[in-house]
């Protein structure tokens, strides 16, 4: 295994304790640091694996509940309406989407944990998720559905300044 030299700045008391421990164990301070770091990384990986199992247990019922809606939705608006009917909505998050509970505004999971990823949905629906300002032709629907605000379902176009809506 390749090793790399690293400079580690330690406060005096911590360095003294590390040196004492190393002498007691007949090791070097480097051995002590490598061992401590390896132990912490194992703990972190174990927590991640446990959280992933927990997440799968929590998400599986939601995935089953929404599978048909995800499969049958014909547009972002259709999908959002179907999700809202079941107490959820999608919200932009990072480079994808999150599924959020309508009541309480709690994030459930990434949308890709439910099945198709954002890229597949974007392709299927012919464009990106409406997450910012967008021009909406009045003849399209006469109303604008909010895509990210759980408490606002629609807004008449005549109340929108210059036809621009923040979704």
N, C-alpha and C positions, 0 to 999 in steps of 0.2 A: 504494500500500500504506500502510495506517495504521501509524504508529509510536507507541510509548509510551515515555515517559521512565521510566528505571529507575535507581535508585541502586545502585551496585555498590561494595562496600567491598573494597579491595585493600590488602595489606601494602605498605609503602613500597618495598621492593626490586622487587616485581612491577610496581608502578605506574611506577617509574623506567624499568625495561626496556621496558614498554609504550609509554611516552612516547618513548624513544629509537628504538624500532622505528617508531613512527608518524612521527617526524621523518624518518627514513631513507627511508621509503616515501612521504613527503609525503601522509600520511593523518592521520585523527584517531584517538585511542585508541578511540573508539566504532566506527570502521571496523574496527580490528584485532579488537576484541571480537566484533563481529557476524560477521566472517569466520571467526574461530576457532570460534564457536558453530555456525555453519552447517556447517563442516567436520566437527565432532564429531557433529552430528545426522545428516549423510549417512552417516558411518561406522556409527553406531548402526543406522540403517535398513537398511543393507547387511547388517550382521550378523544382524538379525532376519530378513530375506528369506532369507539363506543358511541360517539355523537352521530356518526353516519348510520349505525344500526338503529339508534333511537329515531333518527329522522325518517328512516325507511318505514319503521313501524307507524310513525305518525302520519306520513304522507300516503301510504298505501291506500287507506280508506278514502282519502280525498281524491286520489288518482282514479279510483274505481267509480266514485260518485260523479266525476266530471269527464270521464273518458268519452262518453257518447257526445257530450256537448263539444268537446275538443275535436272530435272526428267529424261532426256534422256542421259545425259553424262555417258560414260562407264568406264572412268578412270580419274585420276587427270589431265592428259595431255589433254584429250578430254574436260573436264570441263574448264580448263584454256584457251584452244583455243576458245571454244564457248564464254566465257566471253570476251576475247580479241576482238573477232569479233564485240562485242557490246560496246566496249570501257571501259571494266573493267578487273580486275585481282584479284586473291586472294593472300593474304600475311599473313604469320604466325603472330599471335598477342596473346601474353599471352598463354593461354592453348587452343586457338582455331585459327580461321582465321578471317581476315577482308576483306571486299570487298572494293577495291580501284579503283578510276577512273583512267584510263590509262593516260589521258591528265590531267596534274596538280597534279597527285599523291595524290589526296585528298581521305581520308577515308570516305566511305559512311556509313557503318554499319558493325556490326559483321555478319559473314556469316550465323550464326544461325538465324538471323532476317529474312533471305530470305526463310527459310523452314527447311530442314534437318540440324541438328547440325553436328558439326565436328565428333563426335563419329559415327553417322549414316553413314556419307560419308566415313569415314575411313574403316568402316566395309564393305560398299558396294564396295569400290574400292580396297579392299584387303590390305590395309596398310596405314601408315600415309602420310600426305601431304609432298611431297619432299621439305623440307625447309632448308636442310643443304647439306654437301658434300655427294655425292653418286657415286658409280661406275656404269657406264652405258656401257653395252656390245655393241660393235660396230655393231653387227648383229641385235641389237634391232631396231635402227632407222637410224644409221649413223650420226645423229645429236642430239643435246641436246636442249630441249626447256627450256628457262629460266622460272622458276616458280615465281620469285618475282621481277625481274627487268623489268620495263615497256618498256625500250628502247632496250632491247636485246631479240630477238625472237629465235635465234638459233646460235649455234657455231659449226663449223665442228670439229669432234673428233680429227683430226690430229693436231689441234691447241691447244688441251688441254693437259697440262702437266700431264703425267702418268694416263690419263683417269679419273681424279678426277675433278668434276665440282661443283662449288658452285651455287646452284640454287637461 
